[in-house]
Amino acid sequence: MLQTLATVSHVFLAIAIIALVLLQKGKGADAGAAFGAGASGTVFGSRGTTSFLSRTTAILATMFFLTSLGLAYLAGQRTEPESILERAPMTAPADQAPSVIPAPETDVPGLPATETPAEESGPPE
């Protein structure tokens, strides 16, 4: 339950950070003020949206970092198995012997094993 709540809040924080970063003006946005685009920044005061959005982004980034640490801690504390394979018993039952496949006598099936010829004297012709 706690891990689900932390995961949901983590996702919402990530979406909020993305939205706030996209709302902020870049460094080159001040050049547009010469053409009449400067009046839109007066809604949040004389400094514009820079300090408000920057401060909010910093707070949300800190909360995102804390939820990341919390999720890492909760994942480390999990003790129950997460998959069916982890729940399976580690040893085979006593009435079932493990099946052993014998190794083939040769590398190529169907061919008889041949002996290697003894070393011949002299160079091959």
C-alpha positions as CSV (number, residue, x, y, z in Angstrom):
1,M,0.0,0.0,0.0
2,L,2.8,2.4,1.0
3,Q,4.8,1.5,-2.1
4,T,1.8,2.1,-4.4
5,L,1.2,5.5,-2.8
6,A,4.9,6.4,-3.2
7,T,4.9,5.3,-6.8
8,V,1.8,7.2,-7.8
9,S,3.1,10.4,-6.1
10,H,6.5,9.9,-7.8
11,V,4.8,9.8,-11.3
12,F,2.7,12.9,-10.5
13,L,5.8,14.7,-9.4
14,A,7.6,13.8,-12.6
15,I,4.7,15.1,-14.7
16,A,4.6,18.3,-12.7
17,I,8.4,18.8,-13.1
18,I,8.1,18.3,-16.9
19,A,5.2,20.8,-17.1
20,L,7.0,23.4,-15.1
21,V,10.2,23.1,-17.1
22,L,8.3,23.5,-20.3
23,L,6.5,26.6,-19.0
24,Q,9.8,28.4,-18.2
25,K,11.3,30.9,-20.6
26,G,14.7,30.1,-22.0
27,K,17.7,32.5,-22.0
28,G,16.9,33.7,-25.6
29,A,13.2,34.5,-24.8
30,D,14.1,38.0,-23.7
31,A,14.8,39.0,-27.3
32,G,11.1,38.7,-28.0
33,A,10.2,41.6,-25.7
34,A,11.4,44.1,-28.3
35,F,8.6,42.9,-30.6
36,G,5.8,43.1,-28.0
37,A,6.0,39.8,-26.2
38,G,7.2,41.3,-22.9
39,A,3.8,42.1,-21.5
40,S,2.9,38.5,-20.8
41,G,5.4,38.1,-18.0
42,T,3.8,40.8,-15.7
43,V,1.2,38.4,-14.4
44,F,3.5,37.0,-11.7
45,G,5.0,40.4,-10.7
46,S,7.9,42.6,-11.9
47,R,10.4,39.7,-12.1
48,G,8.1,37.6,-14.2
49,T,7.6,33.9,-13.9
50,T,11.3,33.1,-13.5
51,S,11.6,33.1,-9.7
52,F,8.2,31.6,-9.0
53,L,8.6,28.7,-11.5
54,S,12.2,28.2,-10.6
55,R,11.5,27.9,-6.9
56,T,8.5,25.6,-7.5
57,T,10.6,23.4,-9.8
58,A,13.3,23.2,-7.1
59,I,10.8,22.2,-4.5
60,L,9.2,19.5,-6.8
61,A,12.7,18.2,-7.7
62,T,13.6,17.8,-4.0
63,M,10.3,15.9,-3.4
64,F,11.0,13.8,-6.5
65,F,14.5,13.0,-5.1
66,L,13.0,12.1,-1.7
67,T,10.4,9.8,-3.2
68,S,13.1,8.1,-5.3
69,L,15.0,7.4,-2.1
70,G,11.8,6.1,-0.4
71,L,11.0,3.8,-3.3
72,A,14.6,2.4,-3.2
73,Y,14.3,1.8,0.5
74,L,10.9,0.1,0.1
75,A,12.1,-2.1,-2.7
76,G,15.1,-3.2,-0.5
77,Q,12.7,-4.1,2.3
78,R,10.5,-6.4,0.2
79,T,10.8,-10.0,1.3
80,E,7.9,-11.8,-0.3
81,P,8.6,-13.4,-3.7
82,E,7.6,-11.5,-6.7
83,S,7.3,-14.3,-9.3
84,I,6.0,-17.8,-9.5
85,L,9.6,-19.1,-10.0
86,E,10.7,-17.6,-6.7
87,R,7.8,-19.4,-5.0
88,A,8.7,-22.8,-6.4
89,P,10.5,-25.3,-4.1
90,M,14.3,-25.4,-4.6
91,T,14.6,-29.2,-4.4
92,A,12.9,-31.9,-6.4
93,P,10.5,-34.3,-4.5
94,A,12.1,-37.6,-3.4
95,D,9.9,-39.7,-5.6
96,Q,11.0,-38.0,-8.7
97,A,14.6,-38.6,-9.7
98,P,16.2,-36.0,-11.9
99,S,16.6,-37.2,-15.5
100,V,20.1,-37.4,-16.8
101,I,20.8,-37.4,-20.5
102,P,23.8,-39.4,-21.4
103,A,26.5,-37.7,-23.5
104,P,26.8,-39.0,-27.1
105,E,29.9,-41.1,-27.9
106,T,30.8,-38.9,-30.9
107,D,30.2,-35.3,-31.8
108,V,28.3,-36.2,-34.9
109,P,25.4,-38.5,-34.5
110,G,25.4,-41.5,-36.8
111,L,29.1,-41.6,-37.5
112,P,31.4,-44.2,-35.8
113,A,34.2,-42.9,-33.7
114,T,37.5,-43.1,-35.5
115,E,41.0,-43.3,-34.1
116,T,43.5,-40.7,-34.9
117,P,46.3,-42.0,-37.1
118,A,49.8,-42.1,-35.7
119,E,52.2,-39.4,-36.6
120,E,53.7,-40.1,-40.0
121,S,57.3,-39.4,-40.8
122,G,58.1,-36.9,-43.4
123,P,56.1,-34.0,-44.9
124,P,52.7,-34.7,-46.4
125,E,52.6,-35.0,-50.2
